Every structure is written in structure tokens, then in C-alpha cells.
Amino acid sequence: MEVFSLIIFLLSYTTLIHCNIYNYGNEELSTLILAVADDNGNLASNKNGWLSVDNTYIPPNNPNNPNNNNNNPSPNTEDISFIIPSLTSAWNNGFSHGNLNAAIASVEQEYGRIYNLAMQTYKKYFNNDSENQDNIIDKYDIIKFLTTNVGGKPIGLFDSSINKEIYYPVNDNVYKDFVDAVKYKYGKSKFKGILELDTNNNLNLLNPPFEVMYEIAHQCNTSPNCLKYFKENDPKVNKYGTRKSDENDGFYLSDVNFNIVKSEIADDNGNIVTRYHLFTADNSNKKNKQRIAHQFAIKYDDKKRTWEKDSILYQFIEKTYSDLAENLQPERLNDYGKTYQNNGVVDSGIGIFAESDIKFTYKGKTVYATRYRDTNNRVKDINKEYRYSRYNNIHINRSDSQYKEIETLIEEFISMNGGNIIAQKRALNLLKILSLIKLFPINGQGEFLGLSAGRGHPYELSKLFNAINTIETSMNNQSASNCRIVQRKRSNKLINCPCNNFKINKPCDIKDNLNQILEKFTEKNINLKDTLNTIDDYYEKFENNENFNDFWNSIFDLYKENCNKFNEEEREQIVNNINEILNGYKGMISDSNNKNTKVNENNVLNLTKILYDFADFNRNEFNEINEINIVNYNKDSKSKYFKEKLLKVLYKLKKILKKSKEQKISAKNNKENSDLRIDSKSIGDSENTEESIDNLINEIKNSEILDKNELKNVADDVKELQNINDYELYTKGEPSDNSELVSKITNEINNKLGNVENNVKVIPSENNLIINEDIGNSLVDALKSNDVSDEVKEAILKGFEDNIKNSIDESLVEETFNNINELKEFVKVKEEEINNYNSLKSQKHKIIKFLKLVKNLNSLINNINVKDYSSSNNNNNNNNNNNNNNNNNNNNNNNIEKVKLSKELINRIESSSDKDLTLTFNDLNINSLKNTNYNEFSDKIAFVILTAGENGRLIKKSDANGNLVPVSVTVLVDGEEKQLILKILFQV
């Protein structure tokens, strides 16, 4: 079988199980076109013109990213005319003589032609806007179809009253282990032992949990209806997995596949009942014999403390694929409306490929999806199979990793098109259809292939359902909606304000994927001894905030140096491994169930960049296109990701408002609960949290100096926090912690940016400002920890600063002195460690973090040194000075010496060729890293001012050439004489 790749864009991540362009591409591209339409079929617009999104995403730290020092993406706002090639051509043709109106008219005319084709695709599924569209969508919901008329409530994937999860195995071996447990009736201990082996002794990677997996396997091997799916196809059932066969690349060797689906449904008493359903699909027989079944559901009996079948509400039901086709209204939609022929495919609206000028590359040549002259509904077959790629976009000659994928574009365009309710609903309907036909795919011959499997498919589905959730949330927030009301009980959830709580759950085995990379490096004799000796070294030394980035940078450097030792398949597998690891960490930091997460968003952003770097390198060096499937963060307001994102938002806002890098948010330790909270006073100068929040909002409102570009950057972060809070509101029926604060910031930023239509109704919530629920009682230990993020450390140090400024408590002063001395000792040890590095560049992220800690610590020391704590404290110091006859230092005993870096380290940093390290060092200001006695320095300032001026005027003198220059004084700096003038002094 031939494989070809899309170079401009094609339509999504890899769609596996024998997919090709004609399976989903029509629906996908048509959904994007409908997403930007108004209710009359024209291009939708707002006060800024046609709807536009920030389509360009340059990964953080990319040399082309102007914001590479603060990990902010660089947006490039584009409307649909920049995204669809034929619309770009229409604009260029119309504007060829500088006529703006002609360009606009040309685009709108071309869009109308493409829109008509998109509507043909839409009308395959929906005759008109007055019919019950939800009922039509439900016909494609195989899970609901198989749980209807079985006794209980049907498990509709778009039923907002039910929480659902579809589980995919963490790897092929776990999939096979389950199959074998069914076939060979494994006992519990044997099954557990095998799973421990295949999950590296980490059963936490199993979804669902082991107890559930065992019980489902046990129930299946005692049920003839279930067992026949696995017995009758032996031995081919072992060939189920997510890997392609070597002999027939692109075909998946699954005769049987299965999914476990979790449902949470309220019973008559309002209690949530959790069940796990087993669905099986047999693809091995001929088309008219294939079958799919809901086998059973199990639930936990609290009284008996055992798992049992729910045989009353969820019984066995089996359907052939022919039965399913009949349910899909066969007169229009058999095989999803597609007719496959030897030389092409017929499908309503599929000419949208040709009309959009979508390009592909096939065997090194540029080709098009050419349509037949007599119809827009038939296109010539380029070839049966091809591979989608993350690098492909709908942009001509712009196949680059910096562009957003189509699911994200669709999500953003539909969400902002609230002024066109009919068009918005159409695009959402087609998106739902798209997600369902991907969940239950067909192949190039029009044959149904059971339930989705394959490496990329779970991620693809996850992004689609996440987009649907986000769009529904946005629609609920629109001004015409009455959805933003609080209902405290889940049983009274906002059914009329849907926000589908449906998740695709595929765990990522970080350890296994990392081990595969390291084994492959070792096999190729690539020396890793300077990096790590065993896999355990990674978790002990590198999986933390301090060392994570440098480790993965070193892996990429080693790969570039030795890339020719790998063949194409090995290079692709390494990219896949890193992709899985990245997805694992994204899920980890955004899941509040993970309490001991050592990495943070900045580490994830760096690993994202590394993943793109690998793929870009392979594309440039070997002309190979690697598939990339990156998951979304979980929507969890109690997660580390959300809490630290909120801290970053507040810090950015304060920085913009004050126009100073020194504006920081402080954190304080709640020793009673061992948690760390943002100090409300640092937000808006009030001890009362609500009052402080209102003060911040008023400060934003009344500020006349806000940079709109900087504010927009904050707005993107706030929007993400708002989406998470809204999702939880509509799925749980009550507001999340701190959601009131986020909503108020959202609205005021919208007001400033002129986006009032995006404002949301503010719902009161608890604003506890917790950023770490279990920081412990020693904040010094947190500052010394490699696991705590830089932002949290800065907030802790700022908290020390604020406490000492506002207190005359001598015990607090003494405690702070002790903490600082302990930290200075820690800094000393770290500096010695850094001095021993052979190369600073390979450890640059660690050094950057070290320099920031020194800067923040010196800032704290400086604030303590200028503080007059209490008269008794000064008297005690004076008495000590008198007793020691040390009168010369009488005024300086309250001072703490700042951290002073060694000349050796300063010289090495200043001579470093690494831009990031040099920029950071220069930003910190070398003078702030050298010790300065405050009282002595203040005397020098007064002396210089007095000697440099007379009667309020600056004194000047003649230099050797007779020119008048400012008067200077000689001072000692580190034992060296320097000429100091006022200009230099106040630059310091």
C-alpha cells in the first residue's frame, strides 16, 4: 500500500484503522468553513472585520519568538482568507491593483462557492434547521444505540446528565493482557502480576483501575456471549494492537477490538451510581456478518463490598453492522453517504477539496484532489491511503509546526461566532457528527471497522470532544443565555445548558517511553553516562523543575549529533515516545489527583518545543514527516497547572499596571493547614480578599497606560482559566474556587480590549487563593526544593519581604534572619556545584534559575537592611558594639551581607556564548549580584550629590581636551578605584 503525506494541511492528526482523505476530510473541512459563516451564508464579521484567530503558534524559546524569555507564544491574527488557499488567491487577485474593496469582494465571492459545498456536506446529515437535529446526531452514537432498550438510561455521549469516559489501554501489552485474561481465565494474582510487569510495576497507569479490569475480564470469560468474541477468532485476536504490520503498512491487525466505558448517572434518590460497560466489536467476518455488542455493565455494591453485574438495567445487546447502517437512514447515509469507486469517491460536497486548492505531496510530487468536471460531489482518487501530519496546514507552502491544528481553529471560530446562532449551531452539529464517525470508522471500501483504536485516534477524538465541550460552554455564556445560575446539587444539573462531560482517557506511560528512547540510544552506542546511567536516575535527578529542561535539551543535542545512526522507523518512534511523554506530563500537572507532581507548565512548554524540534529536524534533514498528537490540559481548577497559571496571571497584571519587573505577587504560609496562599494584600492592597480583588479590578479599569498587546497576552491566559471554571460550573452545577476572581478579571480585560460582548455573569465563589495545598511548614525547604516552580519561589520570597516590611515583631525579624542565612548557605553550595560544571551551556536552565533565586534573595536582604525594626533591637546592637569596641561598624550591625558571586562564575557567565544565559544575566544586573553595604552606599550618594553640585546646579570641569564634563569622584569598587559621576550612579 502506498502512503502519501499532506504538505499544506490535511485535516487532522492521523486517522487510523485504514482511513483516507474521503473518510473524514470532507466533514472536517466543511465544519471549518461553516464555523466562519453568518446566518445568511456570508463571511461572519465583528467590529474588527472578518472573524480572526491567533493561528500562528511559535513554540516557546524558538529563536523567532520575540517573547522567548518569558515563554509567551507569539500570535499572528488571521481570518479564514489567510487559511484556505483559494481564499488567499482570491484576496491576492482582487488586491493586485491595490483595490481593497475588490479584494474583499473577491474573497466573499469565492467563499460563497466553498460555503455551498460545505452546506451540501451538512445537508447529508440534516435536511433543514427545523428538524430535531439532536435526534439525528444520536443516530450516529453507537454507544447510545447499544444501550437503548436494555433496561436502564441510554448512555448518550452528548447527554449532559451523564458523565462518561472511554478508556484506551496504556500500551499494546496491556491490551493483550486483557484479551489473554479473558481467553485463558486468569486468576486475580496472575493477572495482576502480568499487568505489573507490563506497566513497570505502576498499576496506577491502568484505566480503568485493576480491580475493574479484572472483574470485567472475569465476567467476560464466564459469559458465552462475551467469550465468543475472543475465542472464535483465535489466534488472530492477538493481532489487535496499535502498531501497523510490517507487511501491509497502514492496516491494523485487529479482528476484535473493545472499549470499556465508564458512566456516572444519578439514581432516583439523586445518588451518583458509577458503572463500567464493556463494548466489543468483531471485524473479522465478511461485511454482512460483522457485529458489535454491549456485553454488560458492572457496578460496586457498597454493602457487599464486591463488584457485580447490573443485569437489570444494562443487559446484553448485539447488533450487526447492517443493523447499524439501517439506523443511519440508509437512503442517504449508508457508509456515511460515501460511495467508493476504483478511480474516485462520490460524496455530497466533497468537491470542497478541489475548490479550496488543497495541495498534497505524493511520491515527492505536488498533487491536488481534482474533481470531475460534471459534479462537485465526485473527486478523482489520488491514492487510497495517506498519512495526516501535524505539520500540514491549510496554508500553501506553510507546512510548519507553528500552526494550530484544525480542531483548535474550528473550536475558536465557532466560539466567537455568537452573533450568528443558526450558523453557530450548524457548525457545532457537524462537529458532533465528525466526532462520532471518527469514533466508529469505516474503511476505504465502505466497511465498518468497529470501535476506534490506534495510537493517534484517542488523542484525535479527545481534541474533538474537548472542542465540543468548550464551544457549548461558550454558547452557554452568551448574553441571550440564562445558564449562568448556581445550582448546588449535581442531581439538579443544568440540563438545558449542555456542557458535555465526556472524556477520552488514554494514560501515558512516561517511564516505558523514556526507557525505549534510552535503550535505543544505548543500542546505537550513544554515550549517556554524562546524562544518566539508569532510568531511576531520571526520576531522582532530572524529573524536577530545576533539571528537567537541561536534560531534554541534552537528549535533543545527542540525537542531532547521531541522527544518521537511526533509520526512518526508529526516528519516527523516538518522536512518538517524546510525544507520549509530553502528553503524560500535560495530564499529570493538570490533574488534582496527582499530589506530588515535580514538573510544571514551564517544563511542559520546553518539552513541547523539544518535540517540535525533533520533528522539524527530521523534516529538514531527512524529508520525513512525523505525526504529532498533543492532548489538551485537563479542565481541573484544583490542579497544579490551574493554580500556578492563576499566580502567573496576577503577576503579569501587576507588572503591566506598574510597568515594572519588580512588581510581584507574594505568598504566605497558612501553618494551620500547611498550605500556601496568595497574599490578598499583594493583589489589591487590602487584607480583605474581596476588597483586594475589587481594588485590582478598579486599578485595571482606571489605568490609562495599559499596553493592549501585553494585556491581550494576559487575556489569553485568563480565557483558559475562565473556560476551565465555566466547564466545571456547567458539569457540576456550582462555581469553582477562585472563579469569581477570574470572572471579574475576564470582564475588565474584555472592557479594556473592547470585547464587552464576551463578558460573563460573575457568580460569587470562595476565593481562597490557594496555590499549594500541602507546602509544609518550612518555606525555606520549599525554596531549596528542586520541585517547586520559579513563580512559586518568587512569591514565597516576596512574602518574606512583605512580612518584614510591615512588622516590628522581633521574633519575626530573627526568624527571617535565620531563614536568609540558611538560604545563603544553600546558595553557596549551589554556586560551588555550578563552578564544577565543564559547560555552563548544557546546564543553562539550572543556572538561570540559580541567578533568579540570588536576585530575589538579594532584593529581600536589601529590604531588610533599610528596615528600622525597633528601638530595642537597635539598642541591643549598639550595646554589643560598645562592648566589642567596634565603633566603626556601629551603624552597620543590622545589615545582612548580600549574596556575592565569585569572580570566576561571573567571568564564565559573561563570556558564555549562550544567548539565553547571557540575556538573563544582563537582565538581573551584575551590580545586584555584588554585595553593597546600604548605609555606606547611602553616604556615598549624599557625598557625590553634595560635591557634584553647587546652588542646585551640576558642577562641570574641563577635561584634557578642554571640554566641559561632569565632575566625578573616586570610589573603591571591589578594591579597584573607579571614577563615579551622577549619570552612572543613578543608572545603578
N, C-alpha and C positions, 0 to 999 in steps of 0.2 A: 504494500500500500504506500502511496506517495503522501508525503506531508509537506505542506507549504505554510508560510507564516505571513501574517498581515503586517505591512510595514507602516501604514499610516494610522490606522486604528483598526482594530476589529473588535469590537463589540463585547468583550469581557475577558475574564480570565479563561483558563482552559475549561472547556465544557467537555467532560469526559464521557466515557461509555459510547464510543462510536458516533460522536456528534460531528456535524459540519455546519457550514455557514447557514444553510437553509433551515436548520432545526430551530434556532432561536434568534438569529441575526435580524430577521425581519421585524419581529416583535420588539427587539431591543432598540433598534434604530428608530422605529416608529414611535416608541414611547418617548424618546428624547425629542423628537420633532413635535409631538403633541404637548410636551412639557412647556414649550415656549409659545404656545398659541393663545390667542384670546378666544372668547366665546363665539366669535364670528369666523374663526379660521385664519385670522391675520396674525402677524407677529405681535405678541403682547408687549406692552411697554409700561413704564412708570415715569415719574417726573424726570428721571435721568436718561430716558431713551429706552431702547430695547432692553429686556431683562439681561443682566450680565452677572457672571460669577468670577471669582478668582480661580481661574482654571490652571494657571501655572503654579507648580509647586517645586521649587528648587530645594533639595534636601539640605538640612542644617549643616553648616560648616563647609558647604560647597564653595569653592573659590569664587563662583559667580554670584553668590548670595551676599548682598551688601550688609546684611544683618548677621553675618556669620559668627559674631562674638556673643550673641545672646540667643542663638538657636531659634530665631524667628524666621518662618518661611517668607519668601519674597513673592507677593501676589502679583498676578498680571490679569487685570479685569478684562474679560472678553464676553461678548454676546455670541449668539449662535452663528452669526455671519463669519466669525473667526474660526469656528469649529467645524462646520460642514464644508468640504472643499468646493462644491458647486456654488454655495452662497458666497464664499470668498472670491471665487472667479467673477460672480455677478457684481460684487462690490467693485472689484478692480476694473471691470469693463465699464461700469457706469461712471466711475470716478476718473476714467482715463484722461478726460479733459478738465479735471478739477471741478466738476459739477457735482456738488454734494447731494442735491435733490435727485439727480439722475442715478446716483449710486444707491440711494435709499430705495427709489422706485424699482431699480433693477433687482435688488435683494428681495424686496417684498413680492415681486412677480415670481421669482424663482422659488421662493419659499412656498408660495401658493401651490405650485406644481408638486413639490415634495409633500406638502401637507395633505393633498388629495390622496396620495399613495398611502400615507400613514393612516388616514381615515379608512381607506379600503381594508387595511390590516385590522383596524379597530372594529369595523363592521362585520368582520368574520365572526367575531365573538358577541358583539352587541348590535342588534338591529337598529335601535334608537335609544335616545336618552330617557324615554318614558318607561321602558320596561324595567322589571326588577333586576337590576344589574348584579346585586349581591347573590341572588339565586343562580344566575348564570355562572358567576365565579365559583360558587360552591360545587358546580358540576365537575369542575376540574380538580377538586380537592379529594384526592384518593383516600386520604386518611379519614375524612368525614364520610365518604361513600361507604367505607368498610366498617364504620362504627354506627351506621344508621340502621334502625330496626333490629338492634341486638339487645335491647332492654334498657340501656342507660342513655345518657345525653350524648349525642354525636360529638366527636372530637373535631370540631371545625377549626381549621388552622387560623381562620380570621374571626373566630368567635371571641370577643373581648372578655367574656365572662369566664373563660378558661385559660389558665396558664399552661403553656406547652413547651416541651423541649424535645428535639430529636437528637439522639446520641449517635455519634460515629466513633469507631474504635480508635485508640491512640496510635496503633500501628497494625500492620498486617498480621503479625504473630498473635496479637490479642484476638483479632477476628477469627483466626484459625483455631485458637484455643477454645473459643466458644463453640464453634462448629464441632470440634472433636469431643467436647464435653457433652454435647447433645448426642452425637452418634455412639459414643462408647460409654455413656453413662458414668462419667467421672464422679467419684465421691468428693465430698467437700474439701477435704485436706489435700487430695491430689490436684484438684482444680486450682486451689489456692497456691500450691507450690509451683505449678506451671506458670500461673499468671505473675507470681513474684519474680520468676526467672525472666519473663518477657517484659517486665516493667522495671527492671533493675531494682527489685525489692521496694518499689514505691507503688503500692496499691492505691494511693491517693490519685494516681493518674487515671484510674478506671472511672468511666462514666457510662452507665450508672455504677454505683458502688458495688463492691464484690458480692455482698450478701444478695443484692438484687440480681446480679448476673448469674450467680449460682442457682437461685430459686427459679429464674426463667429457664435456664438450661435444664434443670431438674424437671420442671413441669412439662417442658417440650419433649424430653425423652420418655415421658410416661404417657404422652398423648399421640395416638396414631396419626391424627390429622396433622400434627406438627412434625412428627418424626419423619413422615414420608418425604417432606421437602429435602431432608438431608440424607436420607438413606437411598432413595430411588436414584439419585444422580451420582452415587459413589462410583469411581473415585474423583470425578471431575469437580465435585463440590469443594475439594481442597484448593482448586484453582480459582478462588473467588476474588483475589486480593486487589489491592490498589495499584499494583505495578503492571506495566504493559508487558506483553510477551515479546521475547526477542525475535521470534519467527514472524510475527504479524504485528508490528509496532502500531499502536493505536487501538487495538482491540483489547477489551478487558475480558479476562478468562473466567467470568463469573456465570455459572449455571444457576446458582441460587444466591440471592442476597437478602439481607434482612435489616430491619431497623427496630430499635427499642425507643418508644415514645413515652415520655412522662406527661401526665396530665394532673392538674390540680383543680378540683371542682367543689363548689360549696354544696353540702347536702341540705336537706330540708330544714335543719336546725342552724344553718349558717356556718357549720364547721367545714374546714377545708379537708377534703379527702385526696390523698396522693395515690395515684396508680401508675403502674408501668405496663405498657402494652407491647406485645411482640407482633410485628408485621413481617411476613415472609413473601418472597416473590420467586417464582420458578420461571427462568428464561430459557430452559434447555430444550423444550419441545418445539414443535412447529407452531406457527403463529396461532392457529385455531385451538391449540391445546395449552397454551401458556396460562398461568394462573397466579393470583395474588390473594393473600388472606390476612385477616386479623385473627390471630390464633387465640389469644386470651389476654386478660389483664390480671395483675396481682396487686394486692394491697396489704398493708401491715395491720394485723389485729392487735391493738394495744392490750386487750385483756388476755389473750392467749400468748402474746409476745412472739408471734410467728407470722410468716408470710403465707398468704393463701390466695387461691384463685377467686376472683369475683365472678362466679359463674352465673349470677343472677342478672347483673346489669350489663356485663360485657362478655358476650358469648362468641363462639367461633363463627366466622362467616368467610366464605371463599367465593371469589369471582374469577371468571376467565377474562382475558384481555379483550375478548369480543364483547363481553358484558360491559366492560368499561367504555369501549368505543360507542356502544349504543347509548350509554348515559351522556355522551358528549354530543348529542344531536347529530347523528351520522350524515344527515342530508347536507350539513355544512361543514362539519368539523372532524370527520374521520381522519385520523393521522394528523390532527391539529390543522386540518384544512390544506395539507400539502400533498401534492401528487408527484411522485418521484419517477423520472424517466431516465433512460440511458444517457441522454445528452443534455439534461437540464431538469429543472423543477418548476412546477406550476403552483403558485400560491398567490392569493389575493394581496396585492400591494407590494410584492417582493421586488418589483422594478425600482423600489426606492434606493437600492444599492447603486444601480446604474445611474439614476437621476442625481444621486448625491456625489458622483465621481469618486466613489470609494476605490482606493488602489490596494492591490495586494502584490506581494512578491511570490513568485512560484518558480523554483529551479533557477533563481538568480535573475529572473525577468520580471518586469512590471506588467501586471495584467489587470483587467477590470472585470467586474461582474456584468457582462454585456447582456442587455435584454433583447428579446426578439422584437422585430420591427412592428409586428401586428398586435402586440399587447404589452402592457406594463406588468402583467401578472405572471410572466414567464421569463426566467433568465437562463442564459447558457451556463452549463456546468463548467467551472474552472477545473475542478477535480473533486473527487468525493470528500477527501479528508484534508484538514489543515489544522494548524495549531494557533489558537489565540495567544496573544502575548501582552504582558503588562506594558511593554514599550510601545505597542501600537496605539495610535490615537487617530481621531478623525481628521487630523491635520496633515495636509500634504507636506511631505519632506520634514516632518516634525516628530519622527518616531523616537521619542526620548523619554526617559524615566521621570521627567519633571512634570508630566501632565497627569491630571486627575483621570481616573477610570470612569467609564460611562455611568456606572451605578451612582457614583457621587454627583456627577453632573445632573442626572435625572432628579435625584433627591433635592438638590439645591434649587433647580429651576422650578420644580413643582411647588416646593415650599414657599417660594417668593411670589407665586402667581395667584395670591389670594383674591385679587380683584376680579378674577375670571373663574367663578365657581364651577361652571359647566365644564370648561376646558381642564381645570384642575382635577375634577373628578374623573374625566375621561382618561387622563394620563395615569392617574392612580389605579383605575380599573385595569388598564392594560398592563401596568407593572405587576399587579397581583396575578394576572394570567401568566405573565412571563415567569414569575417565581414558581408557580405551580407546574407549568410544563417542564421547567428545569428539574423540579423535584421528581417528576415522573416522566423520564425522557423517552424519545423514540430515536431509532437509528436512521441511516441514510436510505434504508429500504422501506421505511414506514412501519417498522416493527416496534412495539412497546418493549421496553427493556427493564421493567420493574422499578425499584426504588433507586434513587441516585446513589452512586458510590464513586470512588476515585479520589485521588489526593486533592485536586483543586476544587471539586464540586462542593464540598461542605463549606468552604470559605466563600465561594461564589454565592451560594444560597444564603449564607449568613449576611453578606452585604446587601442582598436584595431585601430580605425580611427586615433588616435594620433600617434600610431606606424607607420601607413602608411604615415602620413604627414612627420614624422621625417626621414623615410627611403628615401622618394622621395627627401627631402631636401639634404640628404647626397649624393644621386646619382647625383643631380644637381651640387654638389660641386666637383665632381671627376674631375681629371685632363683632361680627354677626353671631358668634357662638356664645352660648350661655354655659360653657363647660367648666369654666374656672370657679367651681364651687367646691367646698370641702365636705366630704362625706367620710366620717371617721371609721366606718365599718366596711371591711372588704366585701361582705355579702351584699352591700348596697352600692357596689361599684358603679361608676358612671357608664352604664351600658350604652346610652345614647351618644356618648362621646368616645368613640372607639380609639384605643391605642393598643394594637395587638401585642400581647405579651407572649411572643413566640421566639424561641432561641434555637439556633443550630449549635449543638455542643460537641466540639471535637477537641479533646485535650491534646496538648503538645508535649512530647517527651523531650525536654531540654537536654537531659543527660545523655539519652540514647543518640540524639542527633549530633551533639558535640563529640561524643565518642566515635561516631562514624567519621567525622572530619579528622580527628586526631589519628585514628587508625589509618586513614588514607594517607595522611602526611607522613606517618612513620613508615608505611609501606613504600613510599617514594624516597625514603632516606632524607627527608627534610628535617633538619635538626630543630627540635622543640625544647631542648634542655634549658635554654635561657628563658623559656616561657613557662613550661611546666613539665613535670615528669609523669604524673598520673592524673587521671580525671578528678581525683579527690583534691588535687592541688588547686584546681579551678574554683571549687566551691570554698576552699579555705582561704585562698589568696586573691582571687580575681573577681568573684561574683559579689561585688560591692561597689558603692558609689565612687570610691577613690581609684580603683584599679581596672574597672570594667572597660572603660573606653580605650585605654592603652593596650589592654590585652587584645581586643578585637582589631585595633589598628595594626598590631604586630602580626596577627593572623593574615590580614589582607596583604601586608608587605611581603610576608613569606610566600604567599600564593603568587603574587606578581613575579617574584624572582624565580619561581619554579613552575610556572604555569604550563610549560611545554612537557612536563613530566606526566601531565594528566591527559587522558583522551576526552572526547566531547561528552560522553556519557558521565564520566567522573566529574567533569567541570559542572555539568548541569546538576548532578547530585549534591555537590558542595553548596551550590546556590539554594537548592531545595532544603538542605539541612539548616542553613542560616535562616532561611525564611521561616521554618518551623520553630527555631529557637526564638526568633523575634516575636512570632505570634504567641509563643509561650509566655514571654515576659510581658507583652501587652495585656494578656489575660490576667497575669499574676498581679501586676500593680493596680489593676482596676477591679479587683475582686476583694471585697472586705473580709472574706473568709481567710484570705492569706494574711496572717498577722505578722509574719517575720520576713517580709519582702525586703531584700537588701539593696535592690536597684530602684531607680526612679525614672521619671519621664525623660530627663536629660540623657540618661544612659540608653533608653529606648530610641530616642531620636538619633543618637550617634550610631546605634546598631542599624537603624533604618538606612542611614547614609551608607554604612558599610555594605549592606545588602545591595543597594543600588550601584555602589562602586564595583562590586563583583560582577554584576550583570552587565554594566556598561563596559567594563574591561573585556569581558568575553565577547561582547558585540563588536568592539573596536579591534581587538586583536585577532579574533577567530571568525568573525561574522556569524556568531551564534546568538540566537535569541532565547533567553531563559524565561520561563514562566515565573511570575511573582504573584503571590496571593497573600495580601496583608489584611488581617482582620481589623475590625473596629475595636476600640476600647469598650469594656463593659459599661453599662449605664448603672453606676453604683455610687451614690453620693457619700457612702461611708468608706469608700476605698481610699487608699493612699494617693492614688492618682488625682481624685477629685479634690481632696483636702489640700494637697500641695499646689494644685492648679489655682485654687481659690487664694492661697497665700501669694502666688505669683501675680495674680490679677490685682490684688490690693497694693502690692509693691509697685507694679507698673503705674497704677493710677496715681499713687503718691509721688512717684518720680516725675510724671507728666505735669501734675499740678504744681509742684515746687520747682520744676526744671533743674533738678539736682540729683546726681547719682547717690548722694548721701541720704536721701530720704528713704527710710526703711521701715518695715513693719516689725514690731517687736513681739516676742512670745514670752509667756510666763508659765511657770510650772504650778499646776494645781496639785500640791502634795497630798491632799486628801484622797484624790482619785488617781494619782500618778499619771495624769495626762498633761499634755502641752496644749495651750490655747493661745490664739492671737490676742494680744492685749488690746482691748477695745479702745483704750485711750490713744494708741498709735494710729488708729483708723481715723478718728474724728475728734480727738482731744476731749474725751469725756469718759468717765469711769462707767457711766451707764451705756450699755451696749446699743440699745435702740436709739438713744440720743446721739451717740457717736456715729452710728450709721447715717442718721439724718443729717448730721453735720457734714459728713463726707459727700452726701448727695447734693447738699446745698453748695458745697465748695465746687463741685463739678458744674453745677447749674450756673453759678455766678462767675466762673472763671472766664476771662477774655483772652487768655494766652494759650489755650489748648491747641496743640498741633493735631490736625484732623487725621493725618496719616498715622501718627503714633496712637491716637485714640482708636482708630479703626483696627489696629493691631490688637489692642486690648479687647475691642468688641468681638473679635473672632473667638478669643478665649472665653469671654463671658457667654457668648452664644452657646458654646459647647456645654458650659455649666448649666445654663438655662434649659437646654434640651434634656439633660440628664434629670434635672429636677421635675420638668414637665412630664417626662416619661413616667417617673415614679408617682407623680400626682395622679395621672390617668390610669395607671395599672394598680395602684394601691388605694386610691381614694383619699389620700391625705398628704399634706406637704412634707417635704424632706427638711431635715435640719439645715439651717442657713439659707433656705430657699427665698425667704423674704429679703435678705440682704442682696442675693444675686438678682432677684427680680427688680429691685429698686435701682441697682447699678445698670441693669439692662435697659430700663426705661430712660434713665437720664442720659446714657450714651446715645441711645436712639434719638432723643430730643436734640442733642448736640450735633448729631450727624444728619439730622433732617429725615430720620426714618421713623417718624411717630407712628406710622401705621403698623409697625412691628412691636409696639408696646404690648405688655401683658398686664392682666389684672394682678395686683400684688395681694398675695394671701399671707396672713400672719403665720409665722413659724417660730420654732425655737431657734435662736441664733446663738449657739454655744461656742462657735468659733474654734472647735477642737481640730487640731491638725495632727495630733498623735495621741492615741488613746492609752498607750502604755509606754511612755517615755522613761518611766522610772523617776526616782527622786534625786538622782545625780545628773544635773545638766552638764557638768564637766565631762562625765563619762560619755554623754551624747555628743559633745563637741569633739571628743577624741575618737569617736567611733567612725569606722570606715563605711558604716551602713546608712548613716544619716545624711540627707541631701544637703547641698550647699546652702539652699534657700532657708532650710530649717535652722542650720547652724548660724547663719547671719541673723535670723530672727531671735535666736537664743542670746547671742552676744548683744544685740540691740536691747533685749530685755534687761540684761545686766546693766547696760548703760543707763537706761531709763530709771531703773530702780535706784541706782546710786545718785542720779541727778536729783531725784525727788525725795530723798530720805536723809534724815540726820541720825538714823539708828546706827549706833557704833557697832553693834553686833553684825549688822548687815555689811557695814564697811569692812569689818575684819573678815567676814566670810568671803566677800568679794576679793579682798586682797589675797586670801589663801587660794581662791579659785584661779586667780590670774597667775600666781606663782606656779601653780600646778600646770596650768596651760603653757606657761613659758618653758617649763622643763620638757613638756611634751614637744613643743616646737623645736627645742634644741636637739632632741633625739631625732626628729624628722629631718632636720637640716643635715645632721651627720649622715643619715641614710641617703639623702639626695646627693650629698657630696661624693658618695661612693659609687654613684651611677657612672658607668662608662659613657653613656649617651644620655643627654637630657631630652633629646627629641623623642626617644622611644618611651619616655615616662612623662611626657609634657602635661598630660591632663592631671596627673598627680601633683606635679609642681605648680600648676596653675591653681589648683585647689589649696595647696600649701600657702602660696603667696596671698590669696584672698583671706585665708584664715589669719595670717600675720597682719594684714592691713586692718581687718576688723578688730583684732585684738589690740593693736596699737591705738585705734580710734577709741576703744573702751578705756585704755590706760590714760589717754590724753584727757578724757572727760573726768576721770578720777583725779588726775593731777591738778585740775583747775577748780576742784570742788573744795570748799571750806566746810568740812563735815560738822565740826562742833568745837566750841572753845575749849572744852575739856580735853578733846583729842589733841588740839594744838598745844595746850599747856603741858600735857604729858610728854609730848615730843620735845618741847623746849626744855623741860626738866632733864630729860635724858641727854639732850645735847649739852646742857650746862655741866652735868655730871661727867661727861666724857671730854669736857674742854674742847669741844669741836665746834667752836663758834662760827667757823667759816661756812659750815653747812647748815646753820641754824634754820634757814628759811626753806630748806630743800628736803627735810626728812619725811614730809608727807608724800613725796613724789615716788612713783614707781618707774623704774627704768624701762623704756620701751624695748621691744624686741629689735635687735640689731643684727642684720645678716652679715655673714662673713664676706670679706672682700673676694675670696675665692669663688663663692657661689654667685655673687653679683657679677663678677667678671665673666663667668661662664654663661650666665643668662644673657648678659648684654652682647656677648659675641656669638650667641646662638643664631643659626640660620633659619630657625623655625618661626614663621610669621605669627602663629597663634601665641606662642610663648612670649615673643618679643612685644607684641601688642598688649598682652595682658600685663606684662611687667611695666611697660611705659604708662599704661593706664593707672597702675597702682601708685606711680610716682616714687622714684628712687629715694627721695628725701623722707618719705613717710616710713621707710624701712630702716632709717638710721636714727639712733637714739638722740633725742633733744630734750634737755632739761628745760621745763616750762618757764620757771622763774628767771633762769639765766637768759633764756631766749627773749623773754619779755623785756628784761633790762636792756638787751642789745637793741631791740626795736626802738625803745624810748631814746636810747643814746643816738642811734642813727638818725632818727627823726629830728632830734634837737640839733645835732651837728650838721645836718644836711640842709637846714632851713634857717631863715632869719626874717623876722617880721612877717611870717606866713608865706614867704617866697622861697623857692628852691635855690640854694646856692650852687653856682657853677664855677668851674675853674678852667684855665687854659691847659690843653694837652701839649704834647711835644710839637705838634704842628700848628699850634696857635688857635685851635678850635675850642669853643666853649663846650664843656662836657659836665654832667652832674658830678658833684663831689662824692667821693667814695671813702669808706673806712676799711681798715684792715681787720679781719677777724680770723680766728682759727677754726677750721673745719676738719675734724679728724686729724689734728696735728699739723695741718697744712695752712699756710697763710693764703687768704683769698680776699680780693677786693669786692666789697659789697656796696651796691647802690640801691636806692629805694625801689627802682623798677624790678630788679632781681628779687629783692626781699619780698615784695608783695605778689610776685609770681609764685613764690614758695607757699 
